[in-house]
Structure formats: C-alpha cells, structure tokens
Amino acid sequence: EEYDDLSAGPAEDGTLDLSHNTRTIFPPELCQFSTTLLHLDFKNNSLTQVPECISCLALLQSLDVSLNQIEYIDKGIGQCIRLRSLNVSRNRLESLPSELSNCILLEKIVADQNRLTALPETLIDLIAISMIDVRDNQLKIIPLGLCRVPTLKTVLCDGNTVAPEHMRDDTDLLFHCLEMQLKFKEVIAAKSNQRDELQIKAEEIRDELNNATNCISELEKDIAALVWERPDEYIRRKERFVELVKFASDKIAFYWRLTKDAALKWWNDHKTHPEY
C-alpha cells in the first residue's frame, strides 16, 4: 500500500508526499518524474542515505527528508540546481556535501539535531541563502565567510560549541564574532607574507656576503702566490685593494645584522592577537 503514492506520481502542483512510511531505500523510480516533481516530502521514514539518483531530479525545488536515519547525502544533490529548501533535520549526518554550493537558488537549510562536526566552506558561495539551522549538532567551527554573505539573515547554532553560549541565538552578535575572526586571519596572513619576504631578502644578503668572502679568499691566495714574483709596489697596491674589499665585506656584514635585527623587531612589534 505504501507504494501507491509513488505509482500515482506527483500532484498537479508537483508535490509528492511519501512521508510517514517505513521506506528504507530512496526509490530510483523517482527519476521517471524528473520533469514534473517539484516538491518531495520524505519525512518520517527509515532512509539511511540520499543516493546518487537524486541527481536526476533537476527541477526539484524542495526536499524534506527529516526524521529518518540518514548518514550520507550523495554529491549528486548538487545537480538539483533549482532546489530552494532542504530539510535534513533529525538524522545522523556527520557532514553535508560541498556540492550544495551548486544549488545556487538554495534559500534555506534545516539540519538541526544531527551529528555535524563541520559545515562545508562552499556554503559561502550560495548567493540566495537566507537561513541556516544547525542547532543541536557537534559543530566547533563554522565557515567564517558566512558573515559576509549578504542574503544570509539567520544562523541558528544553539546546542553547539561553535561560539560562546550568549552568541549562539543572536545572529548579529555571531556574525560580528565571525567578522572579527576573519579580519584577524587576514591580518595574520598578510604579516606572514611580509615575514616571508623579509626572510627571502635576508637570504639574498647572506648569499652576497658569502660571495664577497669567497672573493676575498681568492684574492688572498693570489697575493700569497705573487709575493715572490711581482715588484713590491704591485704587491702593496694589491694588498691595499684587498683591504678595501675586506672593508666592503665588513660593511655588508654590518648591514646584514642591522637588517636581521630590524626585521625581528618589526615582527615582534606588529604581532596581532584576536580581540573578543
């Protein structure tokens, strides 16, 4: 009897109600309704996954698979490019597929009471998302970039450790916290780049110093070989030249130390720590 609803197909408004049954498998027969199925209600069954065949439902606008035992959603859901509402509440999900970002019309994600430990970074690419409900999961972090998604108005994350408790039910305060963390991350990245540039410059100066030292060594060898072969005046001038090269080498070494000390002092003076 439970298969009668499936054989009848979607109603005139494109809705197919398969809720409150004991189905354990997402029926591949749904693909025959790929041109008419707009709203699929599959809540309160015994599904364990949303398989690859979901990809054939390209016109699907809403999917409700809440109150099941789902542990896995196939990446094929990213082919449902007209999906606007996704409800996977009260399942056993530990992650959401990153391909959800392909559902560019997606406005609402309801994923409370699962086992989510993280959210895909690609959610920040959703240009129409307005609400994300991830209450009562195991989240410790959420994508920082969510605070800069202009359409996102509500993020519900109570029942997680993703932020201090007083922020979890206050979207504005949560977004402020995320924005501060994101700015801190950007500043650290910039300073890390500056540090790397200083290290590269220091390496170049050290190479120049080594080359100068090698030149001096070669000149000293030449002088030693010419002491008994050249006039005293030539040897005197040669020794004077070596003294000048030695002076230049000492100057390079001196400025190398100054550069190194200045770089270390700049880095220590500009260390940035997050402010909460």
C-alpha positions in Angstrom: 0.0 0.0 0.0 2.9 2.4 0.8 3.9 2.3 -2.9 0.6 3.5 -4.1 1.6 7.2 -3.6 4.7 6.6 -5.6 2.9 4.9 -8.5 0.4 7.8 -8.7 3.2 10.3 -9.2 3.3 14.0 -8.2 0.1 16.0 -7.7 -0.8 18.8 -10.1 1.3 21.3 -8.1 4.4 19.0 -8.4 4.2 17.7 -4.9 4.9 14.0 -4.0 4.1 13.0 -0.4 5.9 9.8 0.7 6.1 10.8 4.4 5.2 8.7 7.4 6.0 5.3 5.9 8.7 2.7 6.6 10.7 3.1 3.5 14.4 2.2 3.9 15.6 3.0 0.4 15.3 6.2 -1.7 13.4 4.8 -4.7 15.2 5.2 -8.0 11.8 5.1 -9.7 11.5 8.8 -8.8 13.6 9.5 -11.8 10.6 8.9 -14.1 9.1 12.1 -12.6 12.2 14.2 -13.3 10.1 16.7 -15.4 7.2 17.0 -13.0 8.4 16.6 -9.5 9.0 19.9 -7.7 8.4 19.1 -4.0 9.3 15.9 -2.4 8.2 15.1 1.2 10.0 12.0 2.5 10.0 12.8 6.2 9.5 10.2 8.9 10.7 7.1 7.1 13.7 4.8 7.7 16.1 6.1 5.0 19.8 5.7 5.7 21.1 7.7 2.7 20.1 10.0 -0.1 21.7 8.2 -3.1 23.2 9.4 -6.4 19.8 9.0 -8.2 18.8 12.3 -6.5 20.8 14.0 -9.3 18.1 13.2 -11.9 15.6 15.5 -10.1 16.9 18.7 -11.7 13.6 20.6 -11.3 13.2 19.8 -7.6 12.6 22.9 -5.5 12.1 21.5 -2.0 13.3 18.3 -0.4 12.2 17.2 3.1 13.9 14.0 4.4 13.7 14.9 8.1 13.0 12.3 10.8 14.9 9.5 9.1 18.2 7.7 9.8 20.3 9.3 7.0 24.0 9.1 7.4 25.0 10.1 3.9 23.9 12.5 1.2 25.4 11.9 -2.2 27.2 14.7 -4.1 24.6 14.3 -6.8 22.3 16.6 -4.9 24.4 19.4 -6.4 22.6 18.6 -9.7 19.3 19.8 -8.2 20.1 23.3 -9.3 16.6 24.7 -8.6 16.5 23.5 -5.1 15.3 26.2 -2.7 14.7 24.4 0.5 16.5 21.4 2.1 15.3 19.9 5.3 17.5 17.1 6.8 16.6 17.7 10.4 16.8 14.8 12.9 19.0 12.4 11.1 22.5 11.0 11.7 24.5 13.2 9.3 28.1 14.0 10.2 28.7 16.2 7.2 26.9 17.9 4.3 28.2 17.6 0.7 30.2 20.6 -0.5 28.3 20.3 -3.8 25.4 22.0 -2.2 27.1 25.2 -3.4 25.9 24.3 -6.9 22.3 24.7 -5.8 22.6 28.5 -6.4 18.9 29.1 -5.6 19.0 27.4 -2.2 17.4 29.7 0.4 17.0 27.5 3.5 19.0 24.7 5.0 17.5 23.0 8.1 19.9 20.4 9.5 19.3 20.6 13.3 19.6 17.5 15.5 22.2 15.7 13.5 25.9 14.8 14.2 27.5 17.5 12.1 31.1 18.4 13.1 31.7 21.0 10.4 30.0 22.8 7.6 31.4 22.9 4.0 33.3 26.1 3.3 31.5 26.2 -0.1 28.3 27.4 1.6 29.7 30.9 1.4 29.1 30.7 -2.4 25.3 30.4 -2.0 24.0 33.6 -3.4 20.4 33.3 -2.2 20.8 31.6 1.2 18.8 33.4 3.9 18.6 30.8 6.8 20.8 28.0 8.1 19.6 26.0 11.1 22.3 23.7 12.6 21.1 23.6 16.2 22.0 20.6 18.4 24.9 19.2 16.4 28.6 18.8 17.3 29.9 21.9 15.5 33.0 23.5 16.8 33.6 25.9 13.9 31.6 27.3 11.0 32.9 29.0 7.8 34.0 32.5 8.8 32.9 33.8 5.4 29.3 33.3 6.2 29.3 36.7 7.9 29.9 38.3 4.5 27.1 36.5 2.6 24.7 39.5 2.0 21.5 37.4 1.8 22.1 35.4 4.9 20.0 36.8 7.8 19.7 33.9 10.2 22.1 31.3 11.5 20.8 29.1 14.3 23.5 27.2 16.1 22.4 26.8 19.7 23.4 23.4 21.1 26.9 23.5 19.6 30.2 24.8 20.8 30.8 26.9 17.7 30.7 30.2 19.7 30.2 31.4 23.2 26.8 30.5 24.5 25.4 34.0 24.6 26.2 34.3 20.8 24.5 31.2 19.6 21.0 32.5 19.4 22.0 36.0 18.3 22.8 36.1 14.6 24.1 39.7 14.6 26.5 39.0 17.5 27.6 35.8 16.0 28.3 37.5 12.6 30.3 40.2 14.5 32.4 37.5 16.1 33.0 35.7 12.8 33.9 39.0 11.1 36.5 39.7 13.8 38.0 36.3 13.4 38.1 36.6 9.7 39.8 40.0 9.9 42.3 38.5 12.3 43.0 35.7 9.9 43.5 38.1 7.0 45.9 40.3 9.1 47.9 37.2 10.1 48.1 36.0 6.5 49.4 39.5 5.4 52.0 39.6 8.2 53.1 36.1 7.3 53.7 37.2 3.7 55.7 40.1 4.9 57.8 37.9 7.2 58.4 35.5 4.2 59.6 38.5 2.1 62.0 39.6 4.8 63.4 36.1 5.1 63.9 35.9 1.3 65.7 39.3 1.4 67.9 38.2 4.3 68.8 35.0 2.4 69.8 37.2 -0.6 72.1 39.4 1.5 73.6 36.4 3.2 74.4 34.9 -0.3 76.1 38.2 -1.3 78.1 38.2 1.9 79.3 34.6 1.2 80.2 35.6 -2.4 82.2 38.5 -1.1 84.0 36.3 1.4 84.9 33.8 -1.3 86.3 36.6 -3.5 88.5 37.8 -0.6 89.8 34.3 -0.1 90.7 34.0 -3.7 92.4 37.4 -3.7 94.4 36.4 -0.6 95.6 33.3 -2.4 96.7 35.4 -5.4 98.6 37.8 -3.2 100.4 34.9 -1.5 101.4 33.5 -4.9 102.7 36.8 -6.2 104.8 37.9 -3.2 108.0 36.5 -4.7 107.1 37.1 -8.3 106.0 40.8 -8.5 107.5 44.1 -7.6 106.9 45.5 -4.1 104.7 48.3 -5.5 102.3 45.9 -7.2 102.1 43.8 -4.1 101.5 46.9 -2.0 98.6 48.0 -4.2 97.2 44.5 -4.3 97.2 44.4 -0.5 95.5 47.8 -0.5 92.8 46.5 -2.8 92.2 43.5 -0.6 91.9 45.8 2.4 89.2 47.8 0.6 87.4 44.6 -0.3 87.7 43.5 3.3 86.2 46.8 4.4 83.3 46.5 2.0 82.7 42.9 3.2 82.7 44.1 6.8 80.1 46.8 5.9 77.9 44.2 4.2 78.1 42.0 7.3 77.2 45.0 9.5 74.2 46.0 7.4 73.1 42.3 7.3 73.0 42.3 11.1 71.1 45.6 11.1 68.5 44.2 8.6 68.1 41.0 10.5 67.6 42.8 13.9 65.2 45.3 12.3 63.1 42.5 10.8 62.9 40.6 14.1 62.0 43.8 15.9 59.3 44.7 13.3 57.7 41.3 13.6 57.6 41.3 17.4 56.2 44.9 17.4 53.4 44.0 15.0 52.2 40.7 16.3 48.4 40.7 16.3 46.1 38.8 18.6 42.3 38.4 18.2 40.1 40.6 20.3 36.8 39.3 21.5 
